[in-house]
Amino acid sequence: MGASNKICPNCGRKMKQQFIGLQHCKCGMSWKKDIAYFERTKDMIFALARRKIGKKIKQCPVIRYKNDENNNKTK
């Protein structure tokens, strides 16, 4: 785990791995393999999506967003 840890550009702490290819810091900064560093918001949901690659099914980290339409139905 030593070499794969990223250092947060905001606070300088080591980031913790949530999924393979997705790491988080306590200050709200995250790092994902394909988009590099980004700031987390409250409407982000981090999940694993299953993708079929050849004969194998692999789990890849994805970022989804809460939509306000589902929350407005309860009002």
N, CA, C and O atoms as a Tinker XYZ file with bonds, in Angstrom:
   300  protein
     1  N      0.819000   -1.191000    0.000000    73     2
     2  CA     0.000000    0.000000    0.000000    64     1     3
     3  C      0.866000    1.260000    0.000000    63     2     4     5
     4  O      0.347000    2.340000   -0.281000    81     3
     5  N      2.148000    1.168000    0.300000    73     3     6
     6  CA     2.978000    2.341000    0.455000    64     5     7
     7  C      3.136000    3.192000   -0.783000    63     6     8     9
     8  O      2.947000    4.407000   -0.715000    81     7
     9  N      3.479000    2.591000   -1.924000    73     7    10
    10  CA     3.770000    3.367000   -3.130000    64     9    11
    11  C      2.501000    3.882000   -3.810000    63    10    12    13
    12  O      2.568000    4.856000   -4.560000    81    11
    13  N      1.350000    3.257000   -3.567000    73    11    14
    14  CA     0.131000    3.649000   -4.262000    64    13    15
    15  C     -0.575000    4.827000   -3.593000    63    14    16    17
    16  O     -1.497000    5.396000   -4.176000    81    15
    17  N     -0.164000    5.204000   -2.382000    73    15    18
    18  CA    -0.828000    6.324000   -1.697000    64    17    19
    19  C     -0.466000    7.645000   -2.349000    63    18    20    21
    20  O      0.697000    7.898000   -2.663000    81    19
    21  N     -1.457000    8.473000   -2.546000    73    19    22
    22  CA    -1.271000    9.817000   -3.084000    64    21    23
    23  C     -1.186000   10.791000   -1.917000    63    22    24    25
    24  O     -1.702000   10.528000   -0.831000    81    23
    25  N     -0.531000   11.910000   -2.158000    73    23    26
    26  CA    -0.454000   12.984000   -1.177000    64    25    27
    27  C     -1.453000   14.061000   -1.591000    63    26    28    29
    28  O     -1.488000   14.466000   -2.753000    81    27
    29  N     -2.257000   14.520000   -0.648000    73    27    30
    30  CA    -3.273000   15.535000   -0.925000    64    29    31
    31  C     -2.604000   16.869000   -1.266000    63    30    32    33
    32  O     -1.735000   17.323000   -0.522000    81    31
    33  N     -2.996000   17.508000   -2.384000    73    31    34
    34  CA    -2.400000   18.804000   -2.728000    64    33    35
    35  C     -2.866000   19.943000   -1.813000    63    34    36    37
    36  O     -2.190000   20.968000   -1.727000    81    35
    37  N     -4.019000   19.784000   -1.122000    73    35    38
    38  CA    -4.526000   20.833000   -0.225000    64    37    39
    39  C     -3.833000   20.824000    1.125000    63    38    40    41
    40  O     -3.287000   21.842000    1.551000    81    39
    41  N     -3.850000   19.673000    1.807000    73    39    42
    42  CA    -3.376000   19.634000    3.192000    64    41    43
    43  C     -2.077000   18.858000    3.372000    63    42    44    45
    44  O     -1.448000   18.970000    4.424000    81    43
    45  N     -1.655000   18.077000    2.384000    73    43    46
    46  CA    -0.388000   17.354000    2.485000    64    45    47
    47  C     -0.480000   15.995000    3.156000    63    46    48    49
    48  O      0.539000   15.321000    3.308000    81    47
    49  N     -1.680000   15.568000    3.566000    73    47    50
    50  CA    -1.843000   14.248000    4.184000    64    49    51
    51  C     -1.878000   13.153000    3.123000    63    50    52    53
    52  O     -2.105000   13.423000    1.944000    81    51
    53  N     -1.650000   11.908000    3.557000    73    51    54
    54  CA    -1.796000   10.783000    2.643000    64    53    55
    55  C     -3.275000   10.490000    2.446000    63    54    56    57
    56  O     -4.066000   10.570000    3.386000    81    55
    57  N     -3.639000   10.150000    1.220000    73    55    58
    58  CA    -5.034000    9.833000    0.910000    64    57    59
    59  C     -5.284000    8.361000    1.189000    63    58    60    61
    60  O     -4.393000    7.530000    1.015000    81    59
    61  N     -6.491000    8.040000    1.619000    73    59    62
    62  CA    -6.880000    6.662000    1.907000    64    61    63
    63  C     -7.625000    6.088000    0.716000    63    62    64    65
    64  O     -8.388000    6.792000    0.054000    81    63
    65  N     -7.403000    4.813000    0.445000    73    63    66
    66  CA    -8.043000    4.166000   -0.696000    64    65    67
    67  C     -9.436000    3.700000   -0.322000    63    66    68    69
    68  O     -9.620000    2.994000    0.669000    81    67
    69  N    -10.433000    4.105000   -1.133000    73    67    70
    70  CA   -11.792000    3.627000   -0.940000    64    69    71
    71  C    -12.037000    2.413000   -1.822000    63    70    72    73
    72  O    -12.472000    1.367000   -1.339000    81    71
    73  N    -11.760000    2.548000   -3.109000    73    71    74
    74  CA   -11.808000    1.446000   -4.060000    64    73    75
    75  C    -10.485000    1.453000   -4.806000    63    74    76    77
    76  O     -9.688000    2.378000   -4.647000    81    75
    77  N    -10.242000    0.433000   -5.617000    73    75    78
    78  CA    -9.061000    0.433000   -6.473000    64    77    79
    79  C     -9.246000    1.541000   -7.505000    63    78    80    81
    80  O    -10.232000    1.547000   -8.242000    81    79
    81  N     -8.317000    2.462000   -7.557000    73    79    82
    82  CA    -8.406000    3.576000   -8.492000    64    81    83
    83  C     -9.157000    4.779000   -7.956000    63    82    84    85
    84  O     -9.418000    5.717000   -8.710000    81    83
    85  N     -9.520000    4.786000   -6.661000    73    83    86
    86  CA   -10.246000    5.911000   -6.069000    64    85    87
    87  C     -9.758000    6.117000   -4.641000    63    86    88    89
    88  O     -9.880000    5.226000   -3.801000    81    87
    89  N     -9.197000    7.314000   -4.368000    73    87    90
    90  CA    -8.674000    7.619000   -3.040000    64    89    91
    91  C     -9.261000    8.923000   -2.527000    63    90    92    93
    92  O     -9.573000    9.825000   -3.304000    81    91
    93  N     -9.411000    9.016000   -1.181000    73    91    94
    94  CA   -10.014000   10.182000   -0.536000    64    93    95
    95  C     -9.105000   10.729000    0.548000    63    94    96    97
    96  O     -8.303000   10.004000    1.137000    81    95
    97  N     -9.247000   12.033000    0.802000    73    95    98
    98  CA    -8.582000   12.699000    1.921000    64    97    99
    99  C     -9.659000   13.267000    2.845000    63    98   100   101
   100  O    -10.797000   13.470000    2.420000    81    99
   101  N     -9.305000   13.523000    4.101000    73    99   102
   102  CA   -10.270000   14.050000    5.075000    64   101   103
   103  C    -10.729000   15.466000    4.747000    63   102   104   105
   104  O    -11.815000   15.874000    5.158000    81   103
   105  N     -9.916000   16.217000    4.013000    73   103   106
   106  CA   -10.256000   17.619000    3.739000    64   105   107
   107  C    -11.264000   17.789000    2.608000    63   106   108   109
   108  O    -11.674000   18.914000    2.324000    81   107
   109  N    -11.680000   16.690000    1.947000    73   107   110
   110  CA   -12.678000   16.794000    0.887000    64   109   111
   111  C    -12.116000   16.659000   -0.509000    63   110   112   113
   112  O    -12.853000   16.795000   -1.485000    81   111
   113  N    -10.831000   16.396000   -0.628000    73   111   114
   114  CA   -10.194000   16.212000   -1.933000    64   113   115
   115  C    -10.169000   14.706000   -2.251000    63   114   116   117
   116  O     -9.974000   13.878000   -1.361000    81   115
   117  N    -10.366000   14.373000   -3.515000    73   115   118
   118  CA   -10.325000   12.982000   -3.956000    64   117   119
   119  C     -9.460000   12.859000   -5.194000    63   118   120   121
   120  O     -9.148000   13.852000   -5.851000    81   119
   121  N     -9.071000   11.617000   -5.509000    73   119   122
   122  CA    -8.296000   11.329000   -6.700000    64   121   123
   123  C     -8.870000   10.086000   -7.344000    63   122   124   125
   124  O     -9.060000    9.067000   -6.680000    81   123
   125  N     -9.150000   10.167000   -8.645000    73   123   126
   126  CA    -9.631000    9.021000   -9.409000    64   125   127
   127  C     -8.712000    8.836000  -10.598000    63   126   128   129
   128  O     -8.187000    9.799000  -11.156000    81   127
   129  N     -8.528000    7.581000  -10.976000    73   127   130
   130  CA    -7.551000    7.236000  -12.002000    64   129   131
   131  C     -7.693000    8.042000  -13.288000    63   130   132   133
   132  O     -6.696000    8.535000  -13.815000    81   131
   133  N     -8.901000    8.185000  -13.797000    73   131   134
   134  CA    -9.078000    8.827000  -15.105000    64   133   135
   135  C     -9.277000   10.338000  -15.055000    63   134   136   137
   136  O     -9.100000   11.002000  -16.076000    81   135
   137  N     -9.643000   10.914000  -13.888000    73   135   138
   138  CA    -9.867000   12.365000  -13.835000    64   137   139
   139  C     -8.906000   13.098000  -12.910000    63   138   140   141
   140  O     -8.994000   14.321000  -12.800000    81   139
   141  N     -8.004000   12.408000  -12.250000    73   139   142
   142  CA    -6.992000   12.985000  -11.355000    64   141   143
   143  C     -7.658000   13.613000  -10.120000    63   142   144   145
   144  O     -8.664000   13.084000   -9.647000    81   143
   145  N     -7.129000   14.722000   -9.583000    73   143   146
   146  CA    -7.637000   15.319000   -8.344000    64   145   147
   147  C     -8.907000   16.114000   -8.604000    63   146   148   149
   148  O     -9.032000   16.798000   -9.620000    81   147
   149  N     -9.865000   16.011000   -7.655000    73   147   150
   150  CA   -11.098000   16.797000   -7.746000    64   149   151
   151  C    -11.659000   16.996000   -6.347000    63   150   152   153
   152  O    -11.331000   16.251000   -5.423000    81   151
   153  N    -12.505000   18.005000   -6.199000    73   151   154
   154  CA   -13.140000   18.337000   -4.915000    64   153   155
   155  C    -14.472000   17.591000   -4.809000    63   154   156   157
   156  O    -15.278000   17.627000   -5.738000    81   155
   157  N    -14.703000   16.917000   -3.685000    73   155   158
   158  CA   -15.966000   16.204000   -3.483000    64   157   159
   159  C    -17.080000   17.176000   -3.134000    63   158   160   161
   160  O    -16.860000   18.181000   -2.458000    81   159
   161  N    -18.288000   16.858000   -3.609000    73   159   162
   162  CA   -19.473000   17.633000   -3.241000    64   161   163
   163  C    -20.450000   16.702000   -2.536000    63   162   164   165
   164  O    -20.284000   15.483000   -2.565000    81   163
   165  N    -21.473000   17.279000   -1.901000    73   163   166
   166  CA   -22.420000   16.473000   -1.127000    64   165   167
   167  C    -23.339000   15.626000   -1.990000    63   166   168   169
   168  O    -23.917000   14.656000   -1.500000    81   167
   169  N    -23.488000   15.975000   -3.281000    73   167   170
   170  CA   -24.393000   15.205000   -4.126000    64   169   171
   171  C    -23.708000   14.039000   -4.846000    63   170   172   173
   172  O    -24.349000   13.346000   -5.635000    81   171
   173  N    -22.423000   13.815000   -4.588000    73   171   174
   174  CA   -21.700000   12.702000   -5.224000    64   173   175
   175  C    -21.929000   11.404000   -4.473000    63   174   176   177
   176  O    -21.952000   11.376000   -3.243000    81   175
   177  N    -22.100000   10.324000   -5.235000    73   175   178
   178  CA   -22.218000    8.980000   -4.668000    64   177   179
   179  C    -21.145000    8.130000   -5.332000    63   178   180   181
   180  O    -21.085000    8.049000   -6.558000    81   179
   181  N    -20.301000    7.499000   -4.529000    73   179   182
   182  CA   -19.241000    6.647000   -5.049000    64   181   183
   183  C    -19.705000    5.202000   -4.963000    63   182   184   185
   184  O    -20.135000    4.742000   -3.905000    81   183
   185  N    -19.616000    4.483000   -6.088000    73   183   186
   186  CA   -20.109000    3.109000   -6.134000    64   185   187
   187  C    -19.230000    2.278000   -7.059000    63   186   188   189
   188  O    -18.410000    2.806000   -7.811000    81   187
   189  N    -19.424000    0.962000   -6.985000    73   187   190
   190  CA   -18.741000    0.046000   -7.890000    64   189   191
   191  C    -19.733000   -0.432000   -8.934000    63   190   192   193
   192  O    -20.822000   -0.897000   -8.597000    81   191
   193  N    -19.358000   -0.319000  -10.202000    73   191   194
   194  CA   -20.210000   -0.794000  -11.297000    64   193   195
   195  C    -19.594000   -2.072000  -11.854000    63   194   196   197
   196  O    -18.378000   -2.170000  -12.017000    81   195
   197  N    -20.441000   -3.037000  -12.140000    73   195   198
   198  CA   -19.955000   -4.297000  -12.714000    64   197   199
   199  C    -19.920000   -4.164000  -14.225000    63   198   200   201
   200  O    -20.905000   -3.778000  -14.855000    81   199
   201  N    -18.765000   -4.490000  -14.796000    73   199   202
   202  CA   -18.592000   -4.440000  -16.249000    64   201   203
   203  C    -18.038000   -5.771000  -16.725000    63   202   204   205
   204  O    -17.133000   -6.338000  -16.112000    81   203
   205  N    -18.588000   -6.256000  -17.816000    73   203   206
   206  CA   -18.129000   -7.519000  -18.372000    64   205   207
   207  C    -17.020000   -7.239000  -19.372000    63   206   208   209
   208  O    -17.235000   -6.574000  -20.386000    81   207
   209  N    -15.834000   -7.751000  -19.078000    73   207   210
   210  CA   -14.675000   -7.593000  -19.953000    64   209   211
   211  C    -14.233000   -8.986000  -20.355000    63   210   212   213
   212  O    -13.634000   -9.715000  -19.564000    81   211
   213  N    -14.537000   -9.349000  -21.599000    73   211   214
   214  CA   -14.272000  -10.718000  -22.045000    64   213   215
   215  C    -15.210000  -11.670000  -21.338000    63   214   216   217
   216  O    -16.428000  -11.510000  -21.407000    81   215
   217  N    -14.656000  -12.656000  -20.660000    73   215   218
   218  CA   -15.472000  -13.596000  -19.900000    64   217   219
   219  C    -15.600000  -13.202000  -18.432000    63   218   220   221
   220  O    -16.434000  -13.745000  -17.706000    81   219
   221  N    -14.777000  -12.265000  -18.004000    73   219   222
   222  CA   -14.760000  -11.879000  -16.591000    64   221   223
   223  C    -15.668000  -10.687000  -16.340000    63   222   224   225
   224  O    -15.885000   -9.852000  -17.218000    81   223
   225  N    -16.193000  -10.624000  -15.124000    73   223   226
   226  CA   -16.958000   -9.463000  -14.671000    64   225   227
   227  C    -16.084000   -8.716000  -13.672000    63   226   228   229
   228  O    -15.727000   -9.255000  -12.624000    81   227
   229  N    -15.741000   -7.468000  -14.002000    73   227   230
   230  CA   -14.883000   -6.661000  -13.134000    64   229   231
   231  C    -15.699000   -5.535000  -12.516000    63   230   232   233
   232  O    -16.681000   -5.069000  -13.093000    81   231
   233  N    -15.274000   -5.109000  -11.332000    73   231   234
   234  CA   -15.924000   -3.990000  -10.662000    64   233   235
   235  C    -15.056000   -2.747000  -10.842000    63   234   236   237
   236  O    -13.873000   -2.758000  -10.503000    81   235
   237  N    -15.640000   -1.685000  -11.372000    73   235   238
   238  CA   -14.933000   -0.437000  -11.614000    64   237   239
   239  C    -15.591000    0.673000  -10.804000    63   238   240   241
   240  O    -16.818000    0.728000  -10.728000    81   239
   241  N    -14.795000    1.567000  -10.191000    73   239   242
   242  CA   -15.399000    2.663000   -9.431000    64   241   243
   243  C    -16.039000    3.692000  -10.349000    63   242   244   245
   244  O    -15.461000    4.068000  -11.369000    81   243
   245  N    -17.243000    4.150000   -9.983000    73   243   246
   246  CA   -17.951000    5.180000  -10.737000    64   245   247
   247  C    -18.450000    6.249000   -9.772000    63   246   248   249
   248  O    -18.633000    5.994000   -8.581000    81   247
   249  N    -18.664000    7.447000  -10.302000    73   247   250
   250  CA   -19.214000    8.548000   -9.507000    64   249   251
   251  C    -20.590000    8.861000  -10.057000    63   250   252   253
   252  O    -20.741000    9.184000  -11.235000    81   251
   253  N    -21.592000    8.765000   -9.199000    73   251   254
   254  CA   -22.960000    9.110000   -9.583000    64   253   255
   255  C    -23.376000   10.341000   -8.792000    63   254   256   257
   256  O    -22.759000   10.686000   -7.784000    81   255
   257  N    -24.421000   10.990000   -9.258000    73   255   258
   258  CA   -24.902000   12.206000   -8.605000    64   257   259
   259  C    -26.363000   12.022000   -8.202000    63   258   260   261
   260  O    -27.153000   11.424000   -8.932000    81   259
   261  N    -26.707000   12.548000   -7.024000    73   259   262
   262  CA   -28.106000   12.536000   -6.588000    64   261   263
   263  C    -28.872000   13.523000   -7.444000    63   262   264   265
   264  O    -28.396000   14.632000   -7.690000    81   263
   265  N    -30.060000   13.132000   -7.902000    73   263   266
   266  CA   -30.876000   14.082000   -8.652000    64   265   267
   267  C    -31.989000   14.607000   -7.751000    63   266   268   269
   268  O    -32.564000   13.865000   -6.954000    81   267
   269  N    -32.272000   15.861000   -7.887000    73   267   270
   270  CA   -33.272000   16.523000   -7.051000    64   269   271
   271  C    -34.676000   16.069000   -7.373000    63   270   272   273
   272  O    -35.569000   16.251000   -6.546000    81   271
   273  N    -34.918000   15.481000   -8.542000    73   271   274
   274  CA   -36.253000   15.048000   -8.916000    64   273   275
   275  C    -36.771000   13.959000   -7.979000    63   274   276   277
   276  O    -37.952000   13.957000   -7.629000    81   275
   277  N    -35.899000   13.031000   -7.569000    73   275   278
   278  CA   -36.333000   11.943000   -6.671000    64   277   279
   279  C    -36.648000   12.478000   -5.281000    63   278   280   281
   280  O    -37.558000   11.977000   -4.620000    81   279
   281  N    -35.910000   13.487000   -4.826000    73   279   282
   282  CA   -36.152000   14.044000   -3.493000    64   281   283
   283  C    -37.423000   14.887000   -3.425000    63   282   284   285
   284  O    -38.033000   15.001000   -2.362000    81   283
   285  N    -37.828000   15.479000   -4.554000    73   283   286
   286  CA   -39.009000   16.338000   -4.571000    64   285   287
   287  C    -40.317000   15.544000   -4.571000    63   286   288   289
   288  O    -41.367000   16.122000   -4.292000    81   287
   289  N    -40.296000   14.264000   -4.868000    73   287   290
   290  CA   -41.497000   13.441000   -4.911000    64   289   291
   291  C    -42.124000   13.253000   -3.535000    63   290   292   293
   292  O    -43.331000   13.041000   -3.425000    81   291
   293  N    -41.299000   13.329000   -2.477000    73   291   294
   294  CA   -41.814000   13.112000   -1.123000    64   293   295
   295  C    -42.547000   14.334000   -0.584000    63   294   296   297
   296  O    -43.270000   14.218000    0.405000    81   295
   297  N    -42.384000   15.498000   -1.200000    73   295   298
   298  CA   -43.012000   16.731000   -0.701000    64   297   299
   299  C    -44.461000   16.839000   -1.089000    63   298   300
   300  O    -45.121000   17.819000   -0.742000    81   299
